[in-house]
Amino acid sequence: MFMARSIVAGNWKQNLEFYDASDLAGSLRVESFTSDEVVVCPPFPFIYDVSERLKDTGISLGAQDCSQYNGGAYTGEVSATMLKSLNVKYCILGHSERRQYFGDTSEILRVKFANARNAGLEVILCCGETLEVRKSGDHTAFVLRQLEEVMKDQDSQMLEDLVIAYEPIWAIGTGETASPEQAEEMHAAIRDFLKTKFGDPYAQDTPILYGGSVKPSNAAELFACKNIDGALVGGASLNALDFMQIASVS
């Protein structure tokens, strides 16, 4: 029987300064967690130090993005191969903030996805709808199109070890959270999409995380849903105690 592993990933976004980030990483202890895997995704400048702080903890290291270019004269960019050389295991792609503020289209994300996989990184692929789309009733089709546009024509090796994170945009950083019923409905639709496209074993083995104002007070209720395999945590990941509490109920 196939079953997705539970993952709790912390996305620190553009927060903290160096010593705060170092202290936060040093405060995390894997013995506090019950999820199968815990991941932290610090800002690029802190990755090496956080990697050192996480050694021998069992906590995995992730990045918040990677470049669409593999190398060369692209000032300010960070390639997937650079990240891999820093012991990064995961790379978040398609976060709503990247799509909204930095123009990450599905076409660009397809290239980033291929770069990340070719470098040996595992991808956390984000999808999610705005409040306007949700109110229109087209939210499920919208989210599945986002996935289809990035995943189409990718070979099976590229799609190995994929993690999907559903993040309703209207519930990111707003204090609003999709109800467990709303989240489960979308996660089930994503699982059905994967089953139809790639088969039941792949669908059951792919972790689908919920992202959208996850905190200790709502984590257990969300994780009790059949198709929610963990969380992509934003603000609460900046507090070691809160993050460890979330990861202890997944």
Residue, then its C-alpha position, 0 to 999 in steps of 0.5 A: m500500500f502506498m502512502a505519502r510521507s508527512i512533511v512540515a516545511g518552514n518558509w522563512k521568506q525575506n525575514l530575519e537577520f543573520y544572527d536571528a536566523s542562526d539562532l532560530a536554526g539552532s533552536l530546532r530539535v528533531e526529537s521534538f517532531t513526529s512528522d516524517e520529515v521537517v524542512v527549513c527554507p531560509p533566505f539565500p544569504f543564510i543557507y550555508d550557516v543554517s546548513e551548518r546549524l542543522k548538521d546531525t539534527g535530521i532536519s532537511l534544508g530547502a531553498q525558496d526559489c532557484s534561477q531559470y538559468n543554470g549559470g552565466a552572466y545573470t547578476g543576482e541569480v542563484s542556480a539550482t546547482m549552486l544550491k545543491s552544492l550547499n547541501v540543499k535538498y528541497c526547492i520551493l517553486g511557484h509560490s504565489e508571491r513569486r508568481q505575483y510579484f516577480g513574474d514567475t509564469s508557468e513557462i518560467l516555472r517549467v524551466k526552473f522545475a527542470n533545472a532543479r530536478n536535473a541538479g538533484l533537488e526535490v521540488i515543492l511545487c506551489c499552487g493556489e487561487t486568489l479570493e476572486v477566483r475562489k468566489s467565481g467557483d472556478h478555484t478547483a479548475f484554476v489550481l489544477r491548471q497551474l499544476e498541469e501547466v508546469m508538469k505537462d510533458q515532464d518525464s517520469q524521472m523529473l516527477e519523482d519525489l515531487v511535493i505539492a503545496y496547496e496555498p489559497i492566496w487569500a489565506i496567506g499572511t492574512g490570518e484567514t485559513a481555509s476551513p479543513e473542509q475547504a482544504e480537504e476538498m482541494h487536496a482530494a481534487i489534486r490527488d484525483f488529478l495525479k491519479t488520473k494523469f499518473g496512476d494511483p500509486y503515484a497519487q498516493d505516494t505524493p505528499i500534498l501540503y497545506g499552506g495558508s496561515v498554519k499555526p499550532s492552534n489549527a494544525a491538528e485539525l488540518f492534519a486530521c484530513k485524509n489528503i493533507d500530508g503536512a504543511l508549508v508554514g510561513g509566519a509560524s516557522l519564524n518561532a521555534l516553539d510554534f514550528m516545533q508544535i506544528a511539526s509534532v502533530s503532523 
